[in-house]
Amino acid sequence: MPQLDFSVFPSQLFWLVVCFFAMLFIMSRFIIPKTAEMINLRKAKIDGDLEKAAEIKRRVEQTLEKYNQALQEANERAAVTLQKTRDELNETILRRQTELSARLAAEIETGEKKIDAARDKAMQKVEDASADLAIEVLQKLGFVGINSKDAAVTLKKLKKD
């Protein structure tokens, strides 16, 4: 086998070293710098994207904080408005109930006066009818000369007793 022939070892070692250093030179001058440049560009782009993401996250958090604060303020204003409206409604209800109570009391008083007047009128008619009936009964019993005034006075005295 020719690879194991010791006489060709020095020339093989020479070409090995020449090829190795040629490849090392080419790699160090052309390929490694481009690869390093690509890696650096990627890293810079990733760092930039991370910075943008952090900035966006910070703005989103600020916006979310402003939103929550605005929502809380709106809720507080709504609660105040709701309480104010509730108080106004309660006041209106109370005022209307008072007005209704006063109007009903006036109507009840008017109705009671009408009932009292109607009762007095009916009682007067009953008294008049009683007086007429008493006169007729007394006349049938044989008492003559009794007039309606005497009967009314007598009935009033009986009524008081």
C-alpha positions in Angstrom: 0.0 0.0 0.0 1.3 3.3 -1.0 -0.1 5.3 2.0 2.0 3.3 4.4 5.2 3.8 2.5 7.5 5.8 4.7 9.4 7.3 1.9 6.4 9.5 0.8 5.5 10.7 4.3 7.5 13.9 4.1 5.9 15.1 0.9 2.4 14.1 2.2 3.1 16.0 5.4 4.3 19.0 3.4 1.1 19.1 1.3 -1.0 18.5 4.4 0.5 21.5 6.1 0.2 23.6 2.9 -3.5 22.6 2.4 -4.3 23.1 6.1 -2.9 26.6 6.2 -4.4 27.5 2.9 -7.8 26.4 4.1 -7.2 28.1 7.4 -6.3 31.4 5.6 -9.4 31.2 3.3 -11.6 30.4 6.3 -10.2 33.1 8.5 -10.3 35.8 5.7 -13.6 35.1 3.9 -15.9 32.6 5.5 -15.5 33.2 9.3 -15.9 37.0 9.0 -19.1 36.7 6.9 -20.5 34.1 9.3 -19.6 36.4 12.3 -21.1 39.3 10.5 -24.3 37.4 9.9 -24.4 36.3 13.6 -23.8 39.8 14.7 -26.6 41.1 12.4 -29.0 38.4 13.7 -28.1 39.3 17.3 -28.6 43.0 16.6 -31.9 42.3 14.9 -33.0 40.1 17.8 -31.9 42.7 20.4 -33.7 45.4 18.4 -36.9 43.3 18.3 -36.6 42.6 22.0 -36.2 46.3 22.7 -39.2 47.1 20.5 -41.2 44.4 22.3 -40.2 45.8 25.7 -41.2 49.3 24.5 -44.5 48.0 23.2 -45.1 46.0 26.4 -44.4 49.2 28.5 -46.8 51.2 26.3 -49.4 48.5 26.6 -49.0 48.4 30.4 -49.3 52.2 30.5 -52.4 52.1 28.3 -53.9 49.3 30.4 -53.2 51.3 33.5 -54.8 54.4 32.0 -57.8 52.3 30.9 -58.2 50.8 34.3 -57.9 54.2 35.9 -60.5 55.6 33.5 -62.8 52.6 34.1 -62.5 53.1 37.9 -63.2 56.9 37.5 -66.2 56.1 35.3 -67.4 53.6 37.8 -67.1 56.1 40.6 -68.9 58.8 38.6 -71.6 56.3 37.7 -72.0 55.3 41.4 -72.2 59.0 42.4 -74.7 59.7 39.6 -76.7 56.6 40.5 -76.8 57.6 44.2 -77.8 61.1 43.2 -80.5 59.8 41.0 -81.7 57.4 43.7 -81.8 60.3 46.2 -83.8 62.4 43.7 -86.2 59.6 43.1 -86.7 59.0 46.8 -87.3 62.7 47.3 -89.8 62.8 44.4 -91.5 59.7 45.7 -91.7 61.1 49.3 -93.0 64.5 47.9 -95.6 62.8 45.8 -96.7 60.5 48.6 -97.0 63.6 50.8 -99.1 65.3 48.2 -101.2 62.2 47.6 -101.7 61.9 51.4 -102.8 65.5 51.7 -105.1 65.2 48.7 -106.6 62.0 50.0 -107.0 63.5 53.4 -108.8 66.5 51.8 -111.0 64.1 49.7 -111.8 62.0 52.8 -112.7 65.1 54.8 -114.9 66.3 51.9 -116.5 62.9 51.7 -117.1 62.7 55.4 -118.7 66.2 55.3 -121.0 65.0 52.4 -121.8 61.8 54.3 -122.6 63.8 57.5 -124.7 66.2 55.5 -126.5 63.3 53.8 -127.0 61.5 57.2 -128.3 64.7 58.7 -130.7 65.2 55.8 -131.8 61.5 56.0 -132.2 61.8 59.8 -134.3 65.0 59.3 -136.5 63.1 56.8 -136.8 60.2 59.2 -137.7 62.6 62.0 -140.3 64.3 59.8 -141.7 61.0 58.7 -141.7 59.8 62.4 -143.6 63.0 63.4 -146.1 62.5 60.6 -146.5 58.8 61.5 -146.9 59.7 65.2 -149.6 62.2 64.3 -151.4 59.7 62.2 -151.2 57.1 64.9 -152.4 59.5 67.6 -155.3 60.7 65.3 -156.3 57.1 64.8 -156.2 56.5 68.5 -158.6 59.4 68.9 -156.3 62.2 69.9 -157.3 65.2 67.9 -155.7 68.6 67.8 -152.1 67.5 67.8 -150.1 69.4 65.2 -146.8 68.5 63.6 -144.8 71.1 65.6 -145.9 69.5 68.9 -145.0 66.1 67.6 -141.5 67.3 66.4 -140.8 68.9 69.7 -141.8 65.7 71.6 -139.7 63.5 69.3 -136.7 65.8 69.9 -137.1 65.5 73.6 -137.3 61.7 73.4 -134.3 61.7 71.2 -132.2 63.6 73.7 -133.2 61.3 76.5 
